[in-house]
């Protein structure tokens, strides 16, 4: 199974994660500033800027795309409760 790492640049912590892990699952554990409200992809609170490795994340769903556009998110922004790390290295910081 491919290994994946997730780095939270705001707290300078890198963790090994199983492929398929949602960013929000780890951000809480490491104390990153990536917070959440609903966990359902509706509120936009967990907006996350992908510094590196966007190609290693799951494709955004129609719901995530809508919430990102409503929040005027940039092309490197994702919702931490929706996107999953599929493998490789991903670096994120709070949006």
Helices and strands as residue ranges (DSSP letters): E 3-8, E 13-18, E 21-22, H 23-30, E 47-52, G 54-56, H 62-70, E 77-79, E 84-85, E 88-94
